[in-house]
Amino acid sequence: FQSFQNLSEEGNFVFLSNKIEPTSVLEKAPLHDGLKKELAQEKFLGPDFTESYCWPAVARGCDVLAISYQGKDPFLYIPPLLTFLQLESCYKALPKRNGVGIYLTLILCPGWKKAQLVFELLKKYSRCSRQLHPVLIILGKKKEEAEMVKIQGCEIIVTTPYSLLRLYEYHLSLFSRLCHLILDEVEVLFSEAPEQVFIVLDYYKKTFIVEEWKYSPHQIIAVGTQWNKHVAGLIKEFMNDPYIVITALEEASIYGNVQQVVQRCISSDRTAVLLKILDVTSKNLQKVLVFTDSVNEVEIVHKALKGNSIFALKMHKEMEFNVKDILGHWTKSCDNQVVLVLTDDCMQFLGITDASCVIHFSFPSSPRIFGQRLYNMSDNFHNVIKDLSVDQNHTMARSVILLTEDNTCHAVGILRYLKRAEADVPPELHDFSARVLEAEEEKRFARPLCTYLKTFGTCKNRTVCPDRHQINLQIDMLRNMPAKIIQTSGYLTILPLHIVNATNFFGRIVDKQKDEYTTLAEEINEYFKKASNRVSVEKVEKLALYGFCDETLFHRVQVIDTSPEEENNLFFNIKIKYIDEGRTSQVQSSQLLHLPARFQHLPPQAVEFVVCRVKPIDNETEWNPRVTYYIQKMIKRKPHEAKVVRTLGNTVWIDPMVRVTRLSDLKMYVNEYSVRSEILSTGLGTDNPEHLSQLEKLCEHMKVLNDAENLEPFIKEGTASPDNVSELQNTSMQENSTKNCNSSKMTVENHLCGDVAQTKEAEDSTLHQHKCSYPEIKWFQSEENVTVKVEIAGISDYKCDFSKDKVVFSACSGGKFYLADMELHQDILTEKSECVIKDKEAIIVLKKEKKGEWCKLMKNKNPHVSFDFEHWEDFEDKSPFPGGTKKLHCTDAVTEELVESLEDSEDSDTESDE
């Protein structure tokens, strides 16, 4: 059985693979009484159109596929599923293990956020009846976390595909207890994790081979908003005579294997193009519907068809027509081609379902209208999961879209639809869509830079994202940045104040020499201590600055939004921003205080910070709250040291960001933690090596220099040397230890020294001894490797950068800075080259890209480089150190060179405790 039905005055249509009697009234819905009562008390308005068809099939325990505009709503399956789970008699035959009942249901969601929503709904509505003990399982990469999960006695598990497979590694009996499998937002699951979903389906399918499960309930429910190519495999391989309910009719046409054709033309040529199309279709004696969007177009098209001897009917609301006569001509045209030209509002009067071709002379006004037009061919829909060769007499339904310059805004949507339908896409449509996307991006040019682009380097949903994805010079140029950033050499002491998520937060840059904000904050709070100074604002102005008391402290705030409807009231709600912290809040207008001009001269201090090179696991686009909470507790209102790697507008990208603690007895500082490393340690974060390179691509068309170059003209005499934060470089090197110290560009400032200075005099002298020296180098080779010995004794800090035809080595020893920039004679394999530090030298082993002998090490002669004649006869393929030797790294201790510059930051520790 396969049918379309239109049971609603609003024009709702549904495609059904099996006959279902809908239940549109809650009292008659197939739900247990307790749940009905709960929904009635909440004044539940459903079931809606799609639910009225889904609920009966789910409540019977049948396999169900539902595709609807409301396909993201878990209520499509939760109420009837809870009802079916109350039927304990259905599960009596199921085996018990150690006297413990089994869990019955597994709900797979596309991400932690959706899983959390489903879990909350289950907790709420499962209370209306027998307790089902739902459990939410979101697992990271930490093995011990999966081992500790207890699933005995659980009857509903809500999770994600990745989390489920991690759980399965330690609970091998997991699928042996499963009756119901629900795929929530099935198209997203198949797009983001197809391999994982099919593994789950295979495990589920194998469960029912066992004899004791032969008569047990087993049900697959898949709901979503769009068709996906993998859905056909789901239906064919894993579902048993499923009830297919599709109320998004353009998606039903994909299931029905409708041939989609896009014909590009200019608007004035549409009639000529239409005549050519009809000339081709006339050979197949097709029934053709031509849809227009106006009465005038119906008349023009109908006249043109008659003028070309094509039998054509017309229909629009302004003409007198007899539906029976039109349908009579339509049904009698078995031996001849018939064309009906009509407007969309006439479809409901005709109820045609046997058209073989629909031509969209005018572009449909919405996806819903597009689907309703295709509904007229439903008799010729051919199940996409069946073999067309079986039915040789089948007529292929065909949809032809005339895409003109007036419909350019729809090109991207059409392209996405054709890809989902696996239709042939004209090459020019790709180019056309790309230009449309560029034009759409230009419209967003004044919007903020996309948060996902900033935080992770990419935005997965650019076509629907409301923010911009390109640089706007007026917003992002350096001159718009806070003065504190301009006055540094790329290394900052930062104070996180408002945590957005694990890698994104707002805070202040702490000036170690003179923190103007601390002085200002003290003055503001001292001023408002006097009751006579707390003067309420009579008229609130948008974007103006005011004073505001948050608990016991007074802050500078800016009004960023007001409600026009409430402004006539004596007291009304407004949205404010704490300009020195970055957070926002809703407050009463009466709470704002007049802020004297002397407190407004200091620019806003809040800066947005982004921690680089880390992202959520499992293709998630948002951080799990567990990670954000963990990082918030760790960093909020505590000063940290950070290196700036990129600045745009009021946003600063930092890598690394570390908490430095003073060991007062030893006059030393040590790294307490690195924020990036702490995120990775949760198991819910993973490496994001493309983050910085994506940012570079973003900026490649913008004349923005590297941070050091940008900031150099603004560096004042007497600012702290970059060497004072050498430990930050050590941390960054430790995090990349598995990458053979590979990096991109290197500057002298990046290679920092961290020698131990015993006295204040030695410390002062060290700051002035960073003259660059070229070390003595000896080299020898084997057939596959080149070994370079850099003769520097007592190396305290080093960095080695490999590129295809270049090696740059830098190190600190005895207060001197060494730099060897070697442009190689031939190319090397960077990923297989490595560097090891020994007592009196650094040994660099370069893996040759091509085997053979090098006649020299470097392209250009260097007096500091010579051949190592001790290995003249040694042409064996050996490394000068054991193959498993780990690369050495600098100690975590920061020397006394850092003491003087960091002691001032102790004052910020006091501030952080406020």
C-alpha positions in Angstrom: 0.0 0.0 0.0 1.3 3.4 -0.9 -0.7 6.6 -0.8 -0.9 10.3 -0.4 -3.6 11.8 1.7 -4.8 15.4 2.3 -7.0 15.4 5.4 -6.5 18.9 6.4 -8.1 22.2 5.4 -4.7 23.8 5.8 -3.4 21.7 2.9 -1.3 19.3 4.9 -0.3 16.2 2.8 1.2 13.0 3.9 2.9 10.1 2.1 2.3 6.7 3.6 3.8 3.4 2.7 1.1 1.5 4.8 -2.4 2.6 5.7 -2.6 4.4 9.1 -5.7 5.8 10.7 -4.6 9.1 12.2 -5.5 10.2 15.7 -5.7 14.0 15.9 -7.4 14.2 19.3 -5.4 13.6 22.5 -8.3 11.8 24.2 -8.3 9.1 21.4 -4.5 9.0 21.0 -2.9 5.5 21.7 -1.3 6.6 25.0 -1.7 5.3 28.5 -4.1 7.2 30.8 -1.4 8.6 33.1 0.5 10.2 30.2 -2.7 11.6 28.7 -3.6 13.2 32.0 -0.1 14.8 32.3 -0.3 16.2 28.8 -3.8 17.5 29.3 -2.6 19.3 32.5 0.1 21.0 30.5 -2.5 22.0 27.9 -0.7 20.1 25.2 -2.0 21.1 21.8 -1.1 17.9 19.9 -0.9 15.5 18.4 0.0 17.6 15.4 -0.4 16.4 11.8 2.7 14.3 11.7 2.3 13.0 15.2 -1.3 11.9 14.4 0.2 9.4 11.9 3.4 8.4 13.8 1.9 7.7 17.2 -0.4 4.8 16.2 2.5 3.0 14.4 5.0 3.5 17.2 2.5 2.4 19.8 1.9 -0.8 18.0 5.6 -1.6 18.1 6.1 -1.3 14.3 9.2 0.0 12.6 8.7 3.6 11.6 10.4 6.1 9.4 9.1 9.7 9.8 10.4 12.7 7.8 8.7 16.0 8.6 9.4 19.7 9.0 9.0 18.9 12.8 11.4 16.0 12.5 13.7 17.4 15.2 10.9 17.1 17.8 11.4 14.0 20.1 7.6 14.1 20.7 7.2 12.3 17.4 8.1 9.1 19.3 8.5 9.6 23.0 4.7 9.4 24.2 3.8 6.3 22.2 7.1 4.6 23.0 6.6 5.2 26.8 3.1 3.7 26.3 4.4 0.6 24.6 7.1 0.1 27.3 4.3 -0.1 29.9 3.1 -3.4 28.3 5.2 -5.7 30.5 3.4 -8.7 29.0 5.3 -8.1 25.8 8.6 -8.7 27.5 7.8 -11.7 29.8 9.5 -14.1 27.4 12.8 -12.1 27.4 15.7 -13.7 29.4 16.8 -12.3 32.7 20.4 -12.3 33.8 21.2 -13.0 37.4 17.5 -12.2 38.2 17.9 -8.7 36.8 15.6 -7.4 34.2 17.0 -6.1 30.9 17.0 -2.6 29.5 14.8 -2.3 26.5 15.4 0.9 24.6 18.4 2.7 23.0 18.0 6.2 21.7 20.8 7.5 19.5 21.1 11.3 19.2 23.4 13.3 17.0 25.1 15.2 19.9 25.2 15.7 23.6 22.9 18.7 23.5 20.0 16.8 21.8 20.7 13.8 24.0 20.3 16.0 27.1 17.0 17.3 25.8 15.6 13.8 25.1 16.8 12.6 28.5 15.0 15.4 30.3 11.8 14.7 28.5 12.0 11.0 29.3 12.6 11.8 33.0 9.6 14.1 33.1 7.1 11.9 31.3 8.2 8.4 32.5 7.1 9.5 36.0 3.5 9.2 34.8 3.7 5.4 35.0 6.0 2.6 35.9 9.5 3.9 36.4 11.7 3.1 33.4 15.0 4.4 34.8 16.3 6.3 31.8 20.0 7.1 31.8 22.1 9.6 29.8 25.5 8.3 28.8 28.0 10.8 27.2 31.5 9.4 27.3 34.8 10.9 26.4 38.1 9.2 25.5 39.0 8.2 29.0 38.8 4.5 29.3 38.2 4.4 33.0 35.0 6.5 32.5 33.5 3.8 30.3 34.5 1.1 32.7 32.7 2.7 35.6 29.3 3.1 33.8 26.6 0.9 35.4 23.8 -0.1 33.0 22.2 -3.0 34.8 18.5 -2.2 35.5 18.4 0.6 33.0 15.4 0.3 30.6 16.2 3.4 28.4 19.7 4.6 27.4 20.1 7.9 25.7 23.5 8.4 24.1 25.4 9.3 20.9 26.9 6.8 18.3 30.5 7.5 19.4 29.7 7.3 23.1 27.8 4.0 22.6 30.7 2.3 20.8 33.1 3.4 23.6 30.7 1.9 26.1 30.4 -1.3 24.1 34.1 -1.9 24.4 33.6 -2.6 28.2 30.0 -3.9 28.1 30.0 -6.5 25.4 26.5 -7.7 26.4 25.0 -4.3 25.7 23.2 -5.2 22.4 22.1 -8.6 23.7 19.5 -6.8 25.8 18.0 -4.4 23.2 14.5 -4.3 21.9 13.9 -0.8 20.6 16.4 1.3 18.6 15.6 5.0 18.0 17.6 7.1 15.5 16.8 10.8 16.4 17.5 13.3 13.6 18.5 10.4 11.4 19.8 12.5 8.5 22.3 14.2 10.9 23.4 10.9 12.3 24.1 9.5 8.8 25.8 12.7 7.8 28.1 13.1 10.9 28.7 9.4 11.9 27.5 7.0 9.1 30.1 4.3 9.9 29.3 4.3 13.6 25.5 4.2 13.0 25.8 1.2 10.7 28.0 -0.6 13.2 25.3 -0.1 15.8 22.6 -1.3 13.3 24.7 -4.5 12.5 25.1 -5.3 16.2 21.4 -4.8 16.7 20.5 -7.0 13.8 22.6 -9.8 15.0 20.8 -9.8 18.3 17.7 -11.4 16.9 19.5 -14.4 15.4 19.5 -15.9 18.9 16.6 -18.3 19.4 15.5 -16.8 22.8 14.9 -13.5 21.1 12.9 -14.8 18.2 9.5 -13.8 19.6 10.6 -10.7 21.5 9.6 -7.1 20.4 12.1 -5.5 18.1 11.5 -2.1 16.7 13.5 0.6 14.8 12.2 4.2 14.8 14.0 6.8 12.7 12.8 10.4 12.6 14.3 13.4 10.8 13.6 16.5 8.7 15.3 15.4 5.4 16.0 12.3 3.3 19.5 11.0 3.4 21.0 8.5 0.9 21.8 6.1 3.7 18.1 6.0 4.7 17.4 3.7 1.8 19.9 1.2 3.2 18.3 1.5 6.6 14.9 0.6 5.3 16.0 -2.2 3.0 18.6 -3.9 5.3 17.4 -3.4 8.8 13.6 -2.5 8.9 10.8 -5.0 8.7 7.9 -3.7 6.6 8.2 -0.2 8.1 5.5 2.4 8.3 6.9 5.3 6.3 5.3 8.7 7.2 6.6 11.7 5.1 4.9 15.0 5.5 7.7 17.0 3.9 6.6 16.1 0.4 9.7 17.4 -1.4 11.5 14.7 0.6 8.8 12.1 -0.4 9.7 12.8 -4.0 13.3 11.7 -3.3 11.9 8.5 -1.7 9.7 8.2 -4.8 12.7 8.4 -7.1 11.4 11.5 -9.0 13.9 12.7 -11.7 14.9 16.2 -10.9 16.0 18.5 -13.7 17.2 22.1 -13.5 17.1 24.3 -16.6 18.8 27.6 -16.4 17.5 30.4 -18.6 16.7 34.1 -18.5 13.2 35.1 -17.5 12.2 36.4 -20.9 13.2 33.0 -22.5 11.1 30.8 -20.3 8.3 30.3 -22.8 10.7 29.2 -25.5 12.4 26.8 -23.1 9.1 25.4 -22.0 8.1 24.7 -25.6 11.4 22.8 -26.2 10.7 20.7 -23.1 7.2 19.9 -24.2 8.4 19.0 -27.6 10.6 16.3 -26.0 8.0 15.0 -23.5 5.3 14.8 -26.3 7.0 11.6 -27.5 6.2 9.9 -24.2 2.5 10.9 -24.2 3.0 12.5 -20.8 0.5 14.3 -18.5 2.1 17.6 -17.8 1.3 20.2 -15.2 2.8 23.7 -15.7 2.8 25.8 -12.5 2.8 29.6 -12.6 2.5 32.2 -9.8 0.1 34.6 -11.4 -3.1 34.7 -13.5 -1.3 36.8 -16.1 1.4 34.1 -16.6 -1.3 31.3 -16.9 -2.9 33.3 -19.8 0.5 34.0 -21.5 1.7 30.4 -21.3 -1.7 28.9 -22.3 -1.8 31.2 -25.4 1.7 30.2 -26.4 0.9 26.5 -26.1 -2.2 26.8 -28.2 -0.2 28.8 -30.8 2.1 25.9 -31.1 -0.7 23.3 -31.5 -0.3 21.8 -28.1 -3.5 20.6 -26.4 -3.5 22.6 -23.2 -6.0 23.4 -20.4 -5.8 26.3 -18.0 -7.1 27.0 -14.5 -6.9 29.9 -12.2 -9.3 31.5 -9.6 -10.3 34.5 -11.7 -11.9 32.4 -14.5 -15.0 30.3 -14.5 -14.1 26.7 -14.6 -15.8 23.3 -14.2 -13.6 21.0 -12.2 -15.3 17.9 -13.6 -14.8 19.1 -17.2 -11.1 19.7 -16.6 -10.6 16.4 -14.8 -12.6 14.7 -17.6 -10.2 16.0 -20.3 -7.3 15.1 -18.0 -8.4 11.5 -17.5 -9.4 10.8 -21.1 -6.1 11.8 -22.5 -4.6 8.3 -22.3 -3.5 8.3 -25.9 -2.5 11.9 -26.2 -0.3 14.4 -24.4 -2.2 16.9 -22.2 -0.9 20.0 -20.5 -2.6 21.8 -17.7 -1.4 25.3 -16.9 -2.5 26.5 -13.4 -1.6 28.5 -10.3 -0.7 26.9 -7.0 -4.0 27.7 -5.3 -5.9 25.5 -7.7 -4.2 22.2 -6.7 -6.6 21.6 -3.8 -9.6 21.5 -6.1 -8.3 18.9 -8.5 -6.6 16.3 -6.4 -4.5 15.1 -9.3 -2.0 12.3 -8.5 -1.2 10.7 -11.9 0.8 13.5 -13.6 4.0 12.3 -15.1 5.8 15.6 -15.4 5.7 18.9 -13.4 7.2 22.0 -14.9 7.9 24.8 -12.5 7.5 27.7 -14.9 7.5 30.0 -11.8 9.7 29.1 -8.9 7.8 27.7 -5.9 7.4 30.2 -3.1 8.4 27.7 -0.4 9.6 24.1 0.1 6.1 23.2 1.2 4.6 24.5 -2.1 7.4 22.7 -4.0 6.4 19.5 -2.3 2.7 19.9 -3.0 3.4 20.4 -6.7 5.3 17.1 -6.7 2.5 15.4 -4.9 0.5 15.6 -8.1 2.9 12.8 -9.5 2.5 10.5 -6.4 1.0 7.7 -8.4 4.2 7.5 -10.4 6.5 7.6 -7.4 8.7 4.5 -7.5 10.1 3.2 -4.2 13.8 4.2 -4.2 14.8 1.0 -2.4 13.3 -1.2 -5.1 15.0 -2.2 -8.4 13.5 -0.2 -11.2 14.4 -3.0 -13.7 11.8 -5.2 -12.1 9.0 -2.9 -13.3 9.6 -2.2 -17.0 6.3 -0.5 -17.5 6.9 2.1 -14.8 6.7 5.7 -15.8 9.5 7.8 -14.4 8.1 10.9 -12.7 9.9 14.1 -13.7 10.3 17.5 -12.2 11.7 20.4 -14.3 12.7 23.7 -12.6 13.3 26.8 -14.7 15.9 28.7 -12.8 16.2 32.4 -13.8 18.0 35.5 -12.7 14.9 36.3 -10.6 15.4 33.1 -8.5 19.2 33.4 -7.7 18.6 33.4 -4.0 17.2 29.8 -4.3 20.2 28.4 -6.2 22.0 27.2 -3.1 18.9 25.5 -1.7 18.2 23.8 -5.0 21.8 22.6 -5.2 21.6 21.0 -1.7 18.3 19.4 -2.7 19.7 17.9 -5.9 22.6 16.5 -4.0 20.3 14.8 -1.5 18.3 13.4 -4.4 21.6 12.2 -6.0 20.5 13.9 -9.2 22.8 15.2 -11.9 23.9 18.7 -11.1 24.7 21.0 -14.0 28.3 22.3 -13.6 27.0 25.9 -14.1 24.7 25.5 -11.1 27.8 24.9 -8.9 29.4 28.1 -10.1 26.1 30.0 -9.9 25.6 28.8 -6.3 29.1 29.8 -5.4 28.4 33.3 -6.6 25.2 33.4 -4.7 27.0 32.4 -1.5 29.5 35.1 -2.1 26.7 37.6 -2.5 25.0 36.4 0.7 28.2 36.7 2.5 28.5 40.3 1.4 25.1 41.0 3.0 26.5 39.8 6.3 29.6 42.0 6.1 28.6 44.2 9.0 27.7 41.2 11.2 30.1 39.9 13.9 32.7 37.4 12.9 31.3 33.8 13.2 31.9 32.4 16.7 32.6 28.9 15.3 35.1 30.3 12.9 36.9 32.0 15.7 36.7 29.2 18.2 37.4 26.2 15.9 38.6 27.6 12.6 35.6 26.4 10.6 31.9 26.8 10.5 29.9 23.7 9.5 26.8 25.6 8.6 27.9 28.6 6.6 24.8 28.7 4.4 22.5 29.2 7.3 24.9 30.9 9.8 23.8 34.5 10.3 27.3 35.9 10.9 30.1 36.7 8.5 33.0 34.5 7.5 35.4 37.0 6.1 37.5 39.8 7.3 36.0 43.3 7.6 38.9 45.8 7.7 36.8 48.5 9.4 35.9 46.1 12.3 39.0 43.9 12.5 41.9 46.2 12.0 44.4 46.7 14.8 43.4 50.3 15.5 40.2 49.0 17.0 41.9 47.0 19.6 42.4 47.9 23.3 45.6 49.8 24.0 46.9 47.1 26.3 47.4 44.7 23.4 49.1 47.3 21.3 51.6 48.0 24.1 52.8 44.4 24.5 55.3 42.3 22.5 52.9 39.4 22.2 53.0 38.1 25.7 50.3 38.9 28.2 49.1 38.4 31.7 45.4 37.9 31.4 42.6 37.7 34.0 39.6 35.6 32.8 36.3 37.0 34.1 33.4 35.8 32.0 33.7 32.2 30.7 31.6 31.5 27.6 32.9 28.0 27.1 36.0 25.9 27.6 38.1 27.8 25.0 36.3 31.1 24.7 36.1 33.7 27.5 36.3 37.5 28.2 38.7 39.1 30.6 41.2 41.8 31.1 44.9 42.3 30.2 46.8 43.0 33.4 49.4 45.7 33.2 52.3 44.7 35.4 53.8 48.2 35.5 50.7 50.3 36.1 47.3 48.8 36.1 45.0 51.8 35.4 41.9 49.8 35.8 42.6 48.6 39.3 43.0 52.2 40.3 39.8 53.2 38.5 37.8 50.4 40.1 38.9 51.4 43.5 37.9 55.0 42.9 34.5 54.0 41.5 33.7 51.9 44.5 34.9 54.5 46.9 32.8 57.1 45.1 29.6 55.1 45.3 30.0 54.2 48.9 28.5 57.6 49.7 24.7 57.3 49.4 24.6 60.9 48.1 26.6 59.9 45.0 24.2 57.1 44.0 22.0 59.1 41.7 19.5 57.1 39.7 19.2 57.8 36.0 16.0 59.4 34.8 16.2 58.8 31.1 18.1 55.7 29.9 20.0 56.1 26.6 21.1 53.2 24.4 24.9 52.8 24.3 25.5 55.2 27.2 27.7 54.3 30.1 26.3 54.1 33.7 27.2 52.7 37.1 25.7 49.5 38.4 25.9 47.7 41.7 26.3 43.9 41.4 26.0 42.5 44.9 28.6 44.6 46.7 30.8 45.9 43.9 30.1 48.8 41.5 30.8 48.4 37.8 30.8 50.4 34.6 28.1 49.1 32.3 26.7 50.0 28.9 23.1 49.8 27.8 23.0 47.7 24.7 19.3 47.0 24.3 16.0 48.3 25.5 12.4 47.2 25.0 10.5 49.9 23.1 7.2 48.6 24.4 8.3 49.1 28.0 10.1 52.4 27.7 6.9 54.3 28.7 6.8 52.5 32.0 8.3 53.9 35.1 10.6 50.8 35.5 11.5 48.6 32.6 14.0 45.8 31.7 17.1 46.7 29.8 20.1 44.6 28.6 23.5 45.8 29.9 27.1 44.9 29.2 29.8 45.0 31.8 32.4 46.8 29.6 35.3 45.7 31.8 34.3 42.1 32.1 32.5 41.2 28.9 29.4 39.6 30.4 25.8 40.8 29.8 22.7 40.9 32.0 19.1 41.9 32.2 18.3 44.5 34.9 15.8 47.1 35.8 16.3 50.6 34.5 15.9 52.0 38.0 19.1 50.2 39.0 21.3 52.3 36.8 23.4 55.1 38.4 24.8 58.3 36.9 28.5 57.7 36.1 30.7 60.8 36.4 32.7 61.7 33.3 36.1 61.1 35.0 35.2 57.4 35.3 34.4 57.1 31.6 37.8 58.2 30.1 39.4 54.7 30.4 38.4 52.6 27.4 36.5 49.4 27.9 38.9 46.8 29.3 37.0 43.5 28.3 38.8 41.5 25.6 37.7 38.3 24.1 40.2 35.4 24.3 40.2 32.2 22.3 42.5 29.2 23.3 43.8 27.7 20.1 44.3 24.2 18.7 41.7 22.2 20.6 38.1 21.3 19.8 35.3 19.0 21.1 35.4 15.3 20.2 33.0 13.5 17.9 32.4 16.3 15.5 30.5 18.3 18.1 30.2 22.0 17.5 29.7 23.0 21.1 31.7 22.2 24.3 30.1 19.7 26.7 29.1 21.7 29.9 31.3 19.4 32.0 34.4 20.7 30.2 33.3 24.3 30.5 32.5 24.0 34.2 35.8 22.3 34.9 37.8 25.0 33.1 35.7 27.8 34.6 36.5 26.6 38.1 40.1 26.4 37.2 40.8 29.8 35.5 38.1 32.3 36.5 39.6 35.4 38.2 43.1 33.9 38.3 45.9 35.6 36.4 47.5 33.5 33.6 50.4 34.0 31.2 49.6 33.7 27.5 51.2 34.2 24.1 49.3 36.1 21.4 49.2 34.3 18.1 46.6 36.4 16.3 44.5 39.5 17.0 41.4 40.7 15.1 39.1 43.4 16.4 38.6 42.8 20.1 39.5 39.1 19.9 42.8 37.7 20.8 43.9 34.1 20.0 46.4 32.7 22.5 48.6 29.7 22.5 49.7 28.6 25.0 47.8 29.8 28.1 49.3 28.7 31.4 48.9 29.3 35.1 52.3 30.2 36.6 52.8 29.8 40.4 55.7 31.3 42.4 57.8 29.1 44.7 58.9 31.9 47.0 61.5 29.8 48.9 63.3 29.0 45.7 62.7 32.3 44.0 61.3 30.4 41.0 58.1 30.1 39.1 56.6 26.8 37.8 53.8 26.0 35.4 50.8 24.8 37.5 48.9 23.8 34.3 48.3 24.5 30.7 44.6 25.2 29.8 44.8 23.4 26.5 46.4 20.3 28.2 43.7 20.4 30.9 40.9 20.4 28.3 42.5 17.4 26.5 42.9 15.6 29.8 39.1 15.6 30.3 38.7 13.2 27.3 36.1 15.4 25.8 38.5 17.5 23.8 40.8 16.7 20.9 43.6 18.2 19.0 42.7 20.8 16.3 45.9 21.3 14.3 44.2 23.2 11.5 42.9 26.0 13.8 45.7 28.4 13.3 46.2 27.6 9.6 42.5 28.3 9.0 42.8 31.6 10.7 45.8 32.4 8.4 43.7 31.6 5.4 41.0 33.8 6.7 43.4 36.7 6.9 45.3 36.0 3.7 43.4 38.7 1.7 43.8 41.2 4.5 47.0 43.3 5.0 47.5 42.2 8.5 51.1 41.5 9.6 52.2 38.9 12.1 51.5 39.9 15.6 55.2 40.7 16.4 55.4 42.9 13.3 52.1 44.6 14.0 53.0 45.4 17.5 56.7 46.3 17.1 56.2 50.0 16.3 54.1 50.4 19.5 56.6 48.7 21.9 57.7 51.3 24.5 61.1 51.6 25.9 61.4 49.5 29.1 58.7 47.0 28.3 59.3 43.5 29.5 61.5 41.3 27.3 59.9 38.3 25.7 62.5 36.2 27.5 60.7 36.8 30.7 58.0 34.3 29.6 60.3 31.6 28.2 58.4 29.0 30.1 55.4 29.5 27.9 57.4 28.4 25.0 58.5 25.3 26.9 54.9 24.5 27.5 54.0 24.8 23.8 56.9 22.6 22.9 55.8 19.9 25.4 52.3 19.8 23.9 53.8 19.2 20.5 56.4 16.7 21.6 54.9 14.0 19.4 55.3 16.1 16.3 59.1 16.2 16.1 59.1 19.8 17.0 57.7 20.7 13.5 56.2 24.2 13.2 55.8 26.8 10.6 57.7 30.1 10.6 60.3 31.0 13.1 61.5 34.3 14.4 64.3 35.2 16.8 61.7 36.3 19.3 60.1 32.9 19.3 63.2 31.1 20.5 63.5 32.0 24.1 66.0 31.2 26.8 65.4 30.2 30.4 68.7 30.0 32.1 69.1 29.9 35.8 70.5 33.2 37.1 72.0 32.9 40.6 72.0 36.6 41.4 70.1 39.8 40.5 73.3 41.1 38.8 73.4 38.0 36.6 69.7 38.4 35.9 70.1 41.9 34.7 73.1 41.1 32.6 71.3 38.2 30.9 68.6 40.5 29.6 71.2 42.4 27.6 73.2 39.4 26.3 70.7 38.0 23.7 73.1 38.5 20.7 72.5 35.9 18.0 75.4 33.5 17.5 75.8 30.9 14.8 76.9 27.6 16.3 79.6 25.3 15.0 78.1 22.4 13.0 79.4 19.1 11.8 77.6 16.6 9.6 77.8 13.2 8.0 75.4 10.9 6.1 74.2 7.4 5.3 72.2 6.4 2.3 68.9 7.4 3.9 69.8 9.9 6.6 71.8 13.0 7.2 73.1 13.5 10.8 73.8 17.1 11.9 75.7 17.8 15.1 75.3 21.3 16.6 78.1 21.8 19.0 76.5 23.7 21.9 77.2 22.5 25.5 74.7 22.8 28.3 71.6 23.6 26.3 68.9 25.0 28.5 66.2 25.7 26.0 65.9 24.9 22.3 63.6 24.7 19.3 64.0 22.9 16.0 61.7 23.7 13.0 61.7 21.3 10.0 60.4 22.2 6.6 60.9 20.4 3.3 64.1 22.2 2.3 65.1 24.0 5.5 65.9 23.4 9.1 66.0 26.2 11.7 67.6 25.4 15.1 67.8 27.8 18.0 69.0 27.3 21.5 70.1 29.1 24.7 73.2 28.2 26.6 75.3 30.1 29.2 73.3 33.2 28.6 73.9 33.2 24.9 71.4 32.8 22.1 72.3 30.5 19.1 70.5 30.4 15.8 71.3 28.1 12.8 69.2 28.8 9.7 70.1 26.0 7.3 68.8 26.0 3.7 69.4 22.4 2.7 71.0 21.1 -0.4 68.2 18.6 -1.1 64.7 17.9 0.3 63.9 15.9 3.5 60.9 14.2 5.0 59.9 16.5 7.9 57.7 14.0 9.7 60.5 11.4 10.0 63.2 13.9 11.0 64.0 14.5 14.6 66.2 16.3 17.1 67.8 15.1 20.4 69.7 17.1 23.0 72.9 15.6 24.5 75.4 16.9 27.1 77.7 18.7 24.7 75.7 18.9 21.5 72.3 18.7 19.7 71.9 15.9 17.2 69.5 16.4 14.3 68.7 13.4 12.1 67.3 14.4 8.7 65.4 11.7 6.7 66.3 12.1 3.0 63.3 12.4 0.6 65.4 10.4 -2.0 68.0 7.9 -1.1 71.5 8.7 -2.2 74.6 10.7 -1.4 74.5 14.5 -0.8 77.6 16.3 -2.0 77.0 19.1 0.6 74.7 19.9 3.4 73.6 23.4 2.5 72.9 25.2 -0.7 75.2 28.1 0.3 78.7 27.7 1.9 78.9 28.6 5.6 82.2 28.9 7.5 80.6 27.4 10.6 79.6 24.1 8.8 82.0 21.3 8.1 82.0 17.6 7.3 82.6 15.2 10.3 85.6 13.1 9.1 85.3 10.7 12.0 82.4 9.2 10.0 84.0 9.3 6.6 83.8 5.5 6.2 80.6 5.1 8.2 77.9 4.8 5.5 75.7 2.4 7.5 72.0 3.2 8.0 72.3 4.0 11.7 71.0 6.7 13.9 73.4 8.3 16.5 71.0 7.5 19.2 68.6 4.6 20.1 65.5 4.5 17.9 63.1 4.8 20.8 64.8 7.8 22.5 62.4 10.4 23.5 63.1 14.0 22.7 64.2 16.1 25.6 62.4 19.2 26.7 63.1 22.1 29.0 62.4 21.9 32.6 59.1 23.2 34.0 60.9 25.5 36.3 61.1 29.2 35.4 64.4 30.9 36.3 65.0 34.0 38.3 64.9 36.0 35.1 61.2 35.8 35.4 61.0 36.8 39.1 61.2 40.5 38.7 58.6 40.7 35.9 56.2 38.3 37.6 56.4 39.6 41.2 54.3 42.5 40.1 51.6 40.1 39.0 51.2 39.0 42.6 49.1 42.1 43.0 46.7 40.7 40.4 46.4 37.6 42.5 45.1 39.7 45.2 42.6 41.3 42.8 41.5 37.9 41.6 40.3 37.0 45.0 37.8 39.9 45.1 
